[in-house]
């Protein structure tokens, strides 16, 4: 055996021994779940240790077949109420709910941040599904994939929906150990999360398939005759149940459908669809060799990106899990812990399993189905008069003259946290005619402000700018000493 092979083998043996030691710190009754998690982690670690070279060879990328990505506009629209009910009764809606609101300065699950009229991401989701169930007398369940970071809080919060016409189920994604960058061994000293929360992580949404199967929910839904799940991120407010796409999945017997949308210059990081070794697959930025990064970002060569709205056949998920044919590229995510220790967390992405399914396709959907809220700049858009609320769904105002949303850049120091952001607006400005706004420094807005065209407001260090109540700023640059100039 070569030296390299031996060290790989040693690393795997060493890891298994460390995990066994950790296992001994667990009470008997709780060992089963941890064992399942550790088995999954050993598989992931084995793949990480043994991976050689790039996962995609650039010159092997094939031209996308004509029918690989279907246009949304060409989909037939079902209109008979009874057939819609029958379709919906074969659907399960799954929201990825493992993330915290820390990037927006909030504690607890991201899904409980209020985004519109004091309604949270979770409230809006429940409203959408309840409306479908009532309108068509259907029974679409909502399933939340939580992580150990969000589970306790989420369980308390969903009690308030008990009177709603929606069956809500939850399951937890795995809890994996972070490994030391040098030794590749777990940094945890015991299995209890509370002993050292930094030692553990939820391994990305690619963990969905195994965790969903482990929970018993997959089998339960298949036994009930459910055929498809619609999966999306809880913070994508555009990801609503679409009857035309569901109809297509059922009629064409698709096993995996990925919603993609046209790429703009702002979307250069998003994964795209390629044909590779005869199969459709997701190509993520992390898999692209350095010398081809410009090709990957080019809007001409790869003109769509993955929205992470996925429609997947439940029996097909059962098959790939049972036959152990799931194969997803590993994302190695380096982190530094508070004490300065460098660690890796090994993750996978849910869309990367596309190549493991038969009869997969992309569907090119309108941009309105991709409305993620990652920062307060996104929050400004969804709270504004650009949108109206219709049974939990955000609809772009017909008064907006162009289909694209404005480009919003808010300064990190003063606007990053939701609480700071909200305190700086007397009311959310009118954005119907806005193209682009940049705000930097200590800036506040009075009530009833209207922003149009391109507006740039920059308060220099130590200065403060208060935009007066009722102000209309159209193509203006407002700088440190409150001079308002034509742009």
C-alpha positions as CSV (number, residue, x, y, z in Angstrom):
1,X,0.0,0.0,0.0
2,X,1.3,3.5,-0.9
3,X,2.0,5.9,2.0
4,X,-1.0,8.1,0.9
5,X,-3.4,5.2,0.9
6,X,-2.2,4.1,4.3
7,X,-2.7,7.6,5.8
8,X,-6.2,7.8,4.3
9,X,-7.0,4.4,5.9
10,X,-5.5,5.6,9.2
11,X,-7.6,8.7,9.1
12,X,-10.8,6.7,8.7
13,X,-9.9,4.3,11.4
14,X,-8.9,7.1,13.7
15,X,-12.2,8.9,13.0
16,X,-14.2,5.8,13.7
17,X,-12.4,5.4,17.1
18,X,-13.0,9.0,18.0
19,X,-16.7,8.7,17.2
20,X,-16.9,5.5,19.3
21,X,-15.4,7.4,22.2
22,X,-18.0,10.2,21.7
23,X,-20.7,7.7,21.5
24,X,-19.9,6.4,25.0
25,X,-20.8,9.9,26.4
26,X,-24.4,9.4,25.3
27,X,-27.2,8.0,27.5
28,X,-28.5,4.6,26.2
29,X,-31.9,5.9,25.1
30,X,-30.5,8.6,22.8
31,X,-27.9,6.5,21.0
32,X,-29.9,5.5,18.0
33,X,-30.2,9.0,16.4
34,X,-26.5,9.7,17.1
35,X,-25.5,6.4,15.6
36,X,-27.5,7.3,12.4
37,X,-25.8,10.7,12.3
38,X,-22.3,9.2,12.8
39,X,-22.9,6.5,10.1
40,X,-23.8,9.3,7.7
41,X,-20.7,11.3,8.8
42,X,-18.4,8.4,8.3
43,X,-19.6,7.9,4.7
44,X,-19.2,11.7,4.0
45,X,-15.7,11.7,5.6
46,X,-14.7,8.6,3.6
47,X,-15.7,10.3,0.4
48,X,-13.9,13.5,1.5
49,X,-10.6,11.6,2.3
50,X,-10.7,9.5,-0.9
51,X,-11.7,12.2,-3.4
52,X,-9.1,12.7,-6.0
53,X,-9.0,15.6,-8.4
54,X,-11.8,17.8,-9.6
55,X,-15.4,16.5,-9.5
56,X,-16.0,18.0,-13.0
57,X,-13.6,17.9,-15.9
58,X,-14.3,21.1,-17.9
59,X,-13.7,19.6,-21.3
60,X,-16.2,16.8,-20.6
61,X,-19.2,19.2,-20.2
62,X,-21.6,18.5,-23.0
63,X,-24.1,20.8,-24.7
64,X,-27.4,20.8,-23.0
65,X,-30.0,18.8,-24.9
66,X,-32.9,20.9,-26.5
67,X,-35.5,19.7,-24.0
68,X,-33.2,19.8,-20.8
69,X,-34.7,23.1,-19.6
70,X,-38.4,23.7,-20.5
71,X,-39.8,27.2,-20.7
72,X,-42.4,27.9,-18.0
73,X,-44.6,29.9,-20.4
74,X,-45.4,26.8,-22.4
75,X,-46.8,24.8,-19.5
76,X,-50.5,23.9,-19.7
77,X,-52.6,25.3,-16.9
78,X,-55.0,22.9,-15.2
79,X,-58.4,24.6,-14.5
80,X,-60.8,21.9,-13.4
81,X,-61.2,22.1,-9.6
82,X,-61.5,18.4,-9.0
83,X,-58.4,17.4,-11.0
84,X,-56.5,20.2,-9.1
85,X,-57.6,18.7,-5.8
86,X,-56.4,15.2,-6.9
87,X,-53.0,16.7,-7.9
88,X,-52.6,18.6,-4.6
89,X,-53.4,15.4,-2.7
90,X,-50.3,13.9,-4.1
91,X,-48.0,16.7,-2.9
92,X,-46.0,17.4,0.2
93,X,-44.4,20.9,0.7
94,X,-41.0,20.9,2.4
95,X,-39.3,24.0,3.7
96,X,-35.6,24.0,4.6
97,X,-35.7,25.5,8.1
98,X,-32.3,24.9,9.6
99,X,-30.8,28.4,9.5
100,X,-30.5,31.0,12.2
101,X,-31.2,34.7,11.7
102,X,-27.7,35.7,12.8
103,X,-26.7,37.2,9.5
104,X,-29.5,39.7,10.0
105,X,-28.7,40.3,13.7
106,X,-31.5,38.2,15.0
107,X,-31.4,35.3,17.5
108,X,-33.4,32.1,16.9
109,X,-34.6,30.6,13.6
110,X,-34.5,32.8,10.6
111,X,-38.1,31.7,9.7
112,X,-39.5,33.7,12.7
113,X,-38.2,37.1,11.5
114,X,-41.2,39.3,10.6
115,X,-41.1,40.2,6.9
116,X,-44.4,41.9,6.1
117,X,-47.3,43.2,8.2
118,X,-45.7,41.6,11.2
119,X,-46.0,38.2,9.5
120,X,-42.9,35.9,9.6
121,X,-41.6,33.6,6.8
122,X,-43.3,30.7,8.6
123,X,-46.7,32.6,8.9
124,X,-46.7,33.4,5.2
125,X,-45.9,29.7,4.3
126,X,-48.7,28.4,6.5
127,X,-51.1,31.0,5.1
128,X,-50.3,29.9,1.5
129,X,-50.8,26.2,2.1
130,X,-54.0,26.7,4.2
131,X,-55.4,28.8,1.4
132,X,-54.7,26.0,-1.1
133,X,-56.2,23.4,1.2
134,X,-59.4,25.4,1.7
135,X,-59.8,26.6,-1.9
136,X,-59.5,23.1,-3.4
137,X,-60.6,21.0,-0.3
138,X,-57.1,19.4,-0.5
139,X,-54.7,18.0,2.1
140,X,-51.2,19.3,1.4
141,X,-49.0,18.9,4.5
142,X,-46.2,21.2,5.4
143,X,-42.9,19.6,6.5
144,X,-40.1,21.6,8.1
145,X,-36.6,20.3,8.0
146,X,-35.1,21.8,11.2
147,X,-31.6,21.6,12.6
148,X,-30.4,21.3,16.2
149,X,-30.1,25.1,16.1
150,X,-33.7,25.7,15.2
151,X,-35.7,22.7,16.4
152,X,-36.6,23.7,20.0
153,X,-37.8,27.2,19.1
154,X,-39.6,26.0,16.0
155,X,-41.6,23.4,18.0
156,X,-42.8,26.0,20.4
157,X,-43.8,28.4,17.6
158,X,-45.8,25.9,15.5
159,X,-48.2,25.3,18.3
160,X,-49.9,28.5,17.4
161,X,-51.0,27.0,14.0
162,X,-52.9,24.1,15.6
163,X,-56.3,25.6,14.6
164,X,-55.2,26.0,10.9
165,X,-56.2,23.7,8.0
166,X,-52.6,22.5,7.6
167,X,-51.0,19.4,8.9
168,X,-47.4,20.4,10.0
169,X,-44.7,17.8,10.5
170,X,-41.1,18.4,11.4
171,X,-37.9,16.3,11.3
172,X,-34.3,17.2,12.1
173,X,-31.4,17.1,9.7
174,X,-28.3,15.4,11.0
175,X,-25.8,16.9,13.5
176,X,-22.3,16.3,12.4
177,X,-19.0,17.0,14.2
178,X,-16.7,19.7,13.0
179,X,-13.2,18.3,12.4
180,X,-9.8,19.9,13.1
181,X,-8.2,21.2,9.9
182,X,-4.8,19.7,10.9
183,X,-5.7,16.3,12.5
184,X,-9.0,15.8,10.7
185,X,-10.4,14.5,14.0
186,X,-13.6,15.8,15.7
187,X,-13.1,18.8,18.0
188,X,-16.0,17.7,20.3
189,X,-15.2,16.1,23.7
190,X,-18.7,14.8,24.4
191,X,-21.8,14.1,22.4
192,X,-23.9,16.7,24.2
193,X,-24.4,19.8,21.9
194,X,-24.7,22.1,25.0
195,X,-21.2,21.1,26.2
196,X,-19.7,22.8,23.1
197,X,-22.2,24.1,20.5
198,X,-19.3,25.2,18.3
199,X,-18.2,21.6,17.9
200,X,-21.3,20.6,15.8
201,X,-22.9,21.7,12.6
202,X,-25.9,20.9,10.4
203,X,-24.3,19.5,7.1
204,X,-26.1,21.6,4.5
205,X,-29.4,20.7,2.8
206,X,-28.0,17.8,0.8
207,X,-28.6,15.9,4.1
208,X,-32.3,16.1,3.3
209,X,-32.7,12.7,1.6
210,X,-31.1,10.6,4.3
211,X,-32.6,12.6,7.2
212,X,-36.1,12.6,5.7
213,X,-35.8,8.8,5.2
214,X,-34.4,8.2,8.7
215,X,-37.3,10.2,10.2
216,X,-39.9,7.7,8.9
217,X,-41.8,10.5,7.2
218,X,-40.8,9.5,3.7
219,X,-42.3,6.0,4.1
220,X,-45.4,7.5,5.8
221,X,-46.1,9.8,2.9
222,X,-45.5,7.2,0.2
223,X,-47.8,4.8,2.0
224,X,-50.5,7.6,2.0
225,X,-50.1,7.8,-1.8
226,X,-48.2,11.1,-1.9
227,X,-46.1,11.3,-5.1
228,X,-44.1,14.5,-5.1
229,X,-42.4,16.9,-2.7
230,X,-41.8,20.6,-3.4
231,X,-38.6,21.7,-1.6
232,X,-37.4,25.2,-1.1
233,X,-35.6,27.5,1.3
234,X,-37.9,29.0,3.9
235,X,-36.5,32.5,3.2
236,X,-37.4,32.4,-0.6
237,X,-40.7,34.3,-0.6
238,X,-41.2,33.5,-4.3
239,X,-41.3,29.7,-3.7
240,X,-45.0,29.1,-3.7
241,X,-46.8,25.9,-4.8
242,X,-47.2,26.2,-8.6
243,X,-50.0,24.1,-10.1
244,X,-48.6,24.2,-13.6
245,X,-45.2,22.7,-12.5
246,X,-46.9,20.1,-10.4
247,X,-49.1,19.2,-13.3
248,X,-46.0,18.8,-15.6
249,X,-44.2,16.6,-13.0
250,X,-47.2,14.3,-12.8
251,X,-48.0,14.1,-16.5
252,X,-44.4,13.6,-17.7
253,X,-43.5,11.4,-14.7
254,X,-40.4,13.5,-13.9
255,X,-38.3,12.2,-11.0
256,X,-36.5,15.5,-10.4
257,X,-37.3,19.0,-11.6
258,X,-35.1,22.0,-10.8
259,X,-36.5,25.5,-11.2
260,X,-33.9,27.8,-12.8
261,X,-34.2,31.4,-13.8
262,X,-32.4,33.7,-16.2
263,X,-29.0,34.9,-14.8
264,X,-28.2,38.6,-14.4
265,X,-24.9,40.1,-13.6
266,X,-25.9,40.1,-9.9
267,X,-26.3,36.2,-10.0
268,X,-22.8,35.1,-11.0
269,X,-22.3,32.9,-7.9
270,X,-25.5,30.8,-8.4
271,X,-25.1,27.1,-9.5
272,X,-26.1,26.3,-13.1
273,X,-27.3,23.2,-15.0
274,X,-24.9,21.2,-17.3
275,X,-25.1,17.9,-19.2
276,X,-22.3,15.7,-18.0
277,X,-21.7,12.0,-18.7
278,X,-25.2,11.8,-20.2
279,X,-27.0,13.2,-17.2
280,X,-28.3,16.6,-16.2
281,X,-26.4,17.9,-13.1
282,X,-25.9,21.0,-11.0
283,X,-22.6,22.8,-11.4
284,X,-21.7,24.9,-8.3
285,X,-19.2,27.8,-8.3
286,X,-17.0,25.8,-5.8
287,X,-16.5,23.0,-8.5
288,X,-15.2,25.3,-11.2
289,X,-11.4,25.3,-11.9
290,X,-9.8,28.7,-11.3
291,X,-9.0,29.1,-15.0
292,X,-12.7,28.7,-16.0
293,X,-14.3,31.0,-13.4
294,X,-14.9,33.7,-15.9
295,X,-16.7,31.2,-18.2
296,X,-18.9,30.1,-15.3
297,X,-19.8,33.7,-14.5
298,X,-20.6,34.6,-18.1
299,X,-24.2,35.3,-18.7
300,X,-23.9,34.1,-22.3
301,X,-22.3,30.7,-21.7
302,X,-24.4,29.7,-18.6
303,X,-27.5,31.8,-18.8
304,X,-29.6,30.3,-15.9
305,X,-29.0,29.6,-12.3
306,X,-30.6,27.3,-9.7
307,X,-33.3,28.8,-7.5
308,X,-33.2,25.8,-5.1
309,X,-36.9,25.3,-5.7
310,X,-37.0,21.5,-6.4
311,X,-39.8,19.1,-7.3
312,X,-38.8,15.5,-6.5
313,X,-40.6,12.1,-6.8
314,X,-41.0,10.6,-3.3
315,X,-40.8,7.0,-4.5
316,X,-37.6,7.9,-6.4
317,X,-36.1,9.3,-3.2
318,X,-37.0,6.1,-1.5
319,X,-35.2,4.1,-4.3
320,X,-32.0,6.1,-4.3
321,X,-31.7,6.0,-0.5
322,X,-32.5,2.3,-0.3
323,X,-30.1,1.4,-3.1
324,X,-27.4,3.7,-1.7
325,X,-26.9,5.5,-5.0
326,X,-27.0,9.0,-3.7
327,X,-23.9,10.8,-4.8
328,X,-23.4,14.5,-4.0
329,X,-20.2,16.6,-4.3
330,X,-18.7,17.5,-1.0
331,X,-18.5,21.2,-0.1
332,X,-15.6,21.7,2.3
333,X,-16.4,24.8,4.4
334,X,-13.5,26.1,6.4
335,X,-14.4,27.9,9.7
336,X,-12.5,29.4,12.6
337,X,-13.9,28.8,16.1
338,X,-13.9,31.4,18.8
339,X,-10.7,30.0,20.3
340,X,-8.9,30.4,17.0
341,X,-9.0,26.7,16.1
342,X,-9.4,26.1,12.3
343,X,-11.9,23.5,11.4
344,X,-13.6,22.0,8.4
345,X,-17.3,21.3,8.1
346,X,-18.2,18.9,5.3
347,X,-21.5,19.7,3.6
348,X,-23.6,18.7,0.5
349,X,-26.3,20.6,-1.5
350,X,-29.7,19.1,-2.1
351,X,-29.7,20.0,-5.9
352,X,-26.4,18.1,-6.4
353,X,-28.3,14.8,-6.2
354,X,-30.1,15.6,-9.5
355,X,-27.7,13.3,-11.4
356,X,-28.8,10.3,-9.3
357,X,-32.4,10.5,-10.6
358,X,-33.9,9.4,-13.9
359,X,-36.0,11.6,-16.2
360,X,-34.8,14.9,-14.6
361,X,-35.2,18.3,-16.1
362,X,-34.9,22.0,-15.5
363,X,-37.7,24.5,-15.9
364,X,-37.0,28.1,-16.6
365,X,-39.3,30.1,-14.3
366,X,-40.0,33.8,-14.0
367,X,-37.7,35.7,-11.7
368,X,-40.7,36.3,-9.3
369,X,-40.2,32.7,-8.1
370,X,-36.8,33.6,-6.7
371,X,-37.2,36.2,-3.9
372,X,-34.8,35.3,-1.2
373,X,-34.4,37.5,1.9
374,X,-30.8,37.2,3.0
375,X,-30.1,40.8,4.1
376,X,-32.0,43.9,5.2
377,X,-31.7,45.3,1.7
378,X,-33.9,42.4,0.6
379,X,-36.2,43.1,3.5
380,X,-36.6,46.7,2.3
381,X,-38.0,45.5,-1.0
382,X,-40.5,42.9,0.4
383,X,-41.8,45.4,3.0
384,X,-42.3,48.1,0.4
385,X,-45.2,49.0,-1.9
386,X,-43.5,47.0,-4.7
387,X,-45.5,44.1,-3.4
388,X,-48.9,43.3,-2.2
389,X,-49.9,40.2,-0.1
390,X,-52.4,37.7,-1.4
391,X,-53.1,34.8,1.0
392,X,-49.5,34.6,2.1
393,X,-48.0,35.1,-1.4
394,X,-46.1,38.3,-2.4
395,X,-47.3,39.7,-5.7
396,X,-45.4,42.4,-7.6
397,X,-47.5,45.6,-7.8
398,X,-49.0,46.2,-11.3
399,X,-48.0,49.8,-10.8
400,X,-44.3,48.8,-11.2
401,X,-43.4,49.6,-14.8
402,X,-40.6,47.1,-15.1
403,X,-40.5,43.4,-14.1
404,X,-37.1,43.6,-12.3
405,X,-36.7,44.7,-8.7
406,X,-34.5,47.7,-7.8
407,X,-30.9,47.2,-6.8
408,X,-30.6,48.0,-3.1
409,X,-27.3,48.5,-1.2
410,X,-27.5,49.4,2.5
411,X,-24.4,50.1,4.6
412,X,-23.4,47.2,6.8
413,X,-22.6,49.3,9.9
414,X,-25.9,51.0,10.3
415,X,-28.4,48.7,8.5
416,X,-27.2,45.1,8.9
417,X,-29.3,44.2,11.9
418,X,-33.1,44.1,11.5
419,X,-33.7,46.3,14.6
420,X,-31.2,49.0,13.4
421,X,-32.7,48.9,9.9
422,X,-36.3,49.3,11.2
423,X,-35.3,52.2,13.5
424,X,-34.0,54.2,10.6
425,X,-37.3,54.4,8.7
426,X,-40.3,56.4,9.8
427,X,-42.1,54.3,7.3
428,X,-40.8,52.2,4.4
429,X,-40.3,54.5,1.4
430,X,-42.3,54.3,-1.9
431,X,-40.0,52.3,-4.2
432,X,-42.3,51.9,-7.3
433,X,-40.2,53.9,-9.6
434,X,-36.8,53.1,-8.0
435,X,-33.9,51.6,-10.1
436,X,-31.1,51.7,-7.6
437,X,-30.4,53.0,-4.1
438,X,-27.2,53.1,-2.2
439,X,-27.2,54.2,1.4
440,X,-24.0,54.5,3.5
441,X,-23.4,55.9,6.9
442,X,-25.7,57.4,9.5
443,X,-28.9,58.0,7.5
444,X,-32.5,58.1,8.6
445,X,-35.7,58.4,6.6
446,X,-38.9,60.3,7.6
447,X,-42.4,59.1,6.9
448,X,-43.8,59.0,3.3
449,X,-40.4,59.4,1.5
450,X,-40.4,58.5,-2.2
451,X,-37.3,57.2,-4.0
452,X,-37.2,57.2,-7.8
453,X,-34.6,56.5,-10.5
454,X,-31.0,56.3,-9.0
455,X,-30.6,57.6,-5.5
456,X,-27.2,57.6,-3.6
457,X,-27.1,58.8,0.0
458,X,-23.7,59.0,1.7
459,X,-23.2,60.4,5.2
460,X,-19.5,60.9,5.8
461,X,-18.0,59.7,9.1
462,X,-19.3,61.8,12.0
463,X,-22.1,63.3,9.8
464,X,-25.7,62.4,9.9
465,X,-28.3,62.8,7.2
466,X,-32.0,62.9,7.9
467,X,-34.2,62.6,4.8
468,X,-37.2,64.8,5.7
469,X,-40.8,63.5,5.8
470,X,-42.5,63.5,2.5
471,X,-39.3,64.1,0.5
472,X,-39.2,62.9,-3.1
473,X,-35.7,62.0,-4.3
474,X,-35.4,61.4,-8.0
475,X,-32.0,60.7,-9.5
476,X,-30.2,62.5,-6.6
477,X,-26.9,62.2,-4.9
478,X,-27.2,63.3,-1.2
479,X,-23.8,63.7,0.4
480,X,-22.3,64.4,3.8
481,X,-23.3,67.9,4.3
482,X,-26.9,67.5,3.2
483,X,-26.4,69.1,-0.2
484,X,-28.9,67.6,-2.7
485,X,-27.5,67.5,-6.2
486,X,-29.0,66.4,-9.5
487,X,-27.7,63.1,-10.6
